[in-house]
């Protein structure tokens, strides 16, 4: 069941996704001189991603932790091979496998961090990398003339699926995972490599939205969307010395709650 706040959140996040993709496209076409020095700092995305990993562990967010670890893995790959060889089926399979794994992660629920959850995340990544490698080999040997069309169809499907999952459940976690998956999908299709600034932006977005989530959980009731004890305490501290508190009892609330 969709509530008004869910619809508003879905519209807001879809609008932000469009803005991010447009801004990313403009940046790739003509990077502003102001941010070019940041692109020459190889440690910057690693530091930001390690921060996202640490915060995910602290806030006990398994899906975001796996997404941040995927980002860290992509940075290790780029460090080893600064310019990806898009003719190398193994390199592309690993990056594309990451995108596929992120898309599948969108279907899962937010769970507490466990060693098994981390292991399952990398197992899923390895499985999807092997699947894509087999698909790529099959296309290369049997459908090489239709390669571009097939890749366009597959990547478009991944993007549409991520958008659908994000709109179906417009949480910050789904938004983060969708942006990472969609941005990498577009880069792979256009044979482009994620820059240091792109990876730093994605990692910083993980950090900021996790902080926003922790604030919402602390100050708002998840079921009703109204402010909880902390939120009411903060609001009441700004009231004048004379005020009235009204209390109401809702009949048959259990039926509504269930």
C-alpha positions in Angstrom: 0.0 0.0 0.0 1.4 3.4 -1.0 1.1 6.3 1.3 1.3 10.0 0.3 4.8 10.2 1.8 5.9 7.2 -0.3 4.7 8.8 -3.5 6.4 12.0 -2.6 9.6 10.2 -1.8 9.5 8.2 -5.0 9.0 11.4 -7.1 11.8 13.2 -5.2 14.2 10.3 -5.6 13.4 9.9 -9.3 14.0 13.6 -9.8 17.3 13.4 -8.0 18.3 10.4 -10.1 17.6 12.3 -13.3 19.5 15.4 -12.0 22.5 13.2 -11.0 22.7 11.5 -14.4 22.4 14.8 -16.3 25.0 16.4 -14.2 27.2 13.4 -14.6 26.8 13.5 -18.4 27.7 17.2 -18.4 30.8 16.5 -16.2 32.1 13.7 -18.4 31.7 15.9 -21.6 33.4 18.9 -20.1 34.8 18.6 -16.6 34.8 22.0 -14.7 38.3 23.3 -14.1 37.4 23.7 -10.4 37.1 20.0 -9.8 39.9 18.8 -12.0 42.5 18.9 -9.2 40.3 16.5 -7.2 40.4 14.0 -10.1 44.2 13.7 -9.6 43.9 12.4 -6.1 43.8 8.6 -6.3 43.4 8.2 -2.5 40.3 10.4 -2.3 37.7 7.9 -3.5 39.4 5.1 -1.4 39.2 7.3 1.7 35.5 8.2 1.1 34.6 4.6 0.4 36.4 3.3 3.5 34.3 5.9 5.4 31.1 4.5 3.8 32.2 1.0 4.8 32.9 2.0 8.4 29.6 3.9 8.7 27.7 0.9 7.3 29.3 -1.3 9.9 28.5 1.1 12.6 24.8 1.5 11.5 24.5 -2.3 10.8 23.4 -1.9 7.2 24.3 -5.1 5.3 23.1 -4.1 1.8 24.9 -0.7 1.8 28.0 -2.4 3.3 28.1 -4.8 0.3 27.5 -1.9 -2.1 30.4 0.1 -0.6 32.6 -3.0 -0.7 31.7 -3.4 -4.4 32.8 0.2 -4.9 36.0 -0.5 -3.1 36.7 -3.5 -5.4 36.1 -1.4 -8.5 38.6 1.1 -7.2 41.2 -1.7 -6.7 40.6 -2.9 -10.3 41.1 0.7 -11.6 44.2 1.0 -9.5 45.7 -2.2 -11.0 44.5 -1.3 -14.5 43.9 2.5 -14.8 42.4 2.2 -18.2 40.0 -0.7 -18.5 40.4 -2.9 -21.6 36.9 -3.2 -22.9 38.0 -6.0 -25.1 39.1 -8.0 -22.0 36.2 -10.2 -21.2 37.5 -10.9 -17.7 37.7 -7.2 -16.6 34.4 -6.3 -18.1 32.7 -9.4 -16.6 33.8 -8.4 -13.1 32.5 -4.8 -13.4 29.3 -5.9 -15.1 28.9 -8.6 -12.5 29.1 -5.9 -9.8 26.2 -4.1 -11.5 24.1 -7.2 -11.8 24.7 -8.1 -8.2 23.7 -4.6 -7.1 20.5 -4.9 -9.2 19.6 -8.2 -7.5 20.4 -6.7 -4.1 17.6 -4.2 -4.7 15.1 -7.1 -4.2 16.5 -8.0 -0.8 15.6 -6.5 2.6 17.8 -4.5 4.9 19.4 -6.8 7.4 22.0 -6.7 10.1 25.7 -7.0 9.1 27.1 -10.6 9.4 30.1 -12.3 8.0 27.7 -14.6 6.1 26.1 -11.6 4.5 29.4 -10.2 3.3 30.4 -13.6 2.0 27.0 -14.0 0.2 27.5 -10.6 -1.3 30.9 -11.5 -2.9 29.6 -14.9 -3.8 26.7 -13.2 -5.7 29.2 -10.9 -7.4 31.4 -13.9 -8.5 28.4 -15.8 -9.8 27.1 -12.8 -11.8 30.6 -12.1 -13.2 30.8 -15.7 -14.4 27.3 -15.5 -15.9 28.1 -12.3 -17.8 31.4 -13.8 -19.0 29.5 -16.8 -20.5 26.9 -14.4 -22.0 29.7 -12.3 -23.5 31.5 -15.3 -25.0 28.2 -16.6 -26.5 27.5 -13.2 -28.0 31.1 -12.9 -29.4 31.0 -16.4 -31.0 27.4 -16.6 -32.3 25.9 -13.1 -32.4 28.8 -10.8 -32.9 27.0 -8.8 -35.5 24.2 -8.0 -33.1 26.4 -7.4 -30.1 25.7 -3.7 -29.7 21.9 -4.2 -29.9 22.0 -7.1 -27.4 24.1 -5.1 -24.9 21.8 -2.1 -25.3 18.8 -4.3 -24.5 20.4 -6.0 -21.5 21.8 -2.7 -20.0 18.5 -0.9 -20.6 16.7 -3.7 -18.8 19.0 -3.4 -15.9 18.4 0.4 -15.7 14.7 0.0 -15.9 14.7 -2.7 -13.3 16.7 -0.5 -10.9 14.4 2.4 -11.4 11.3 0.2 -10.9 12.7 -1.2 -7.6 13.7 2.3 -6.4 10.2 3.6 -7.1 8.5 0.5 -5.6 10.2 1.0 -2.3 11.7 4.6 -2.3 14.1 4.2 0.7 17.5 5.9 0.8 19.2 2.5 0.7 17.4 1.5 -2.5 18.2 5.0 -4.0 22.0 4.6 -3.2 22.2 1.1 -4.7 20.2 2.2 -7.8 22.4 5.2 -8.4 25.6 3.1 -8.2 24.2 0.4 -10.5 22.7 2.8 -13.1 25.8 5.1 -13.2 28.1 2.1 -13.7 25.8 0.6 -16.3 25.8 3.8 -18.4 29.6 4.0 -18.1 30.2 0.4 -19.2 27.8 0.7 -22.2 29.7 3.9 -23.3 33.1 2.3 -22.7 33.9 4.9 -20.1 35.8 4.5 -16.8 34.5 5.9 -13.5 36.7 8.8 -12.5 38.0 9.5 -9.1 35.5 12.2 -8.6 32.6 10.0 -9.7 33.6 7.3 -7.2 34.1 9.9 -4.5 30.7 11.3 -5.1 29.0 7.9 -4.9 30.8 7.1 -1.7 30.0 10.4 -0.1 26.3 9.9 -1.1 26.4 6.6 0.7 27.6 8.4 3.8 25.2 11.3 3.6 22.1 9.2 3.0 23.0 6.8 5.8 23.3 9.7 8.2 19.9 11.0 7.0 18.4 7.5 7.6 19.8 7.3 11.1 18.3 10.8 11.8 14.9 9.7 10.6 15.0 6.5 12.6 15.9 8.5 15.7 13.3 11.2 15.3 10.4 9.7 13.4 8.1 6.7 13.9 8.5 4.4 11.0 4.8 3.2 11.0 3.0 6.5 11.3 5.6 8.9 10.0 5.0 11.3 12.9 7.7 12.5 15.2 8.8 10.2 18.0 10.0 11.0 21.5 13.2 12.7 20.5 11.4 14.8 17.9 8.8 15.9 20.3 11.4 16.7 22.9 13.3 18.9 20.5 10.1 20.7 19.4 8.8 21.2 23.0 12.1 22.7 24.0 11.4 25.7 21.6 7.9 26.3 23.1 7.1 29.1 25.5 6.6 28.5 29.2 2.8 28.3 28.8 1.5 25.5 26.6 -1.1 22.7 26.7 -0.6 19.1 26.0 -3.5 17.1 24.5 -3.7 13.3 24.6 -6.0 11.2 22.5 -6.8 7.5 22.5 -7.6 5.8 19.2 -10.2 3.1 19.4 -9.4 -0.2 17.7 -5.9 0.9 16.9 -4.8 -2.7 16.7 -6.8 -3.2 13.5 -5.1 -0.2 11.9 -1.7 -1.4 13.2 -2.2 -4.9 11.8 
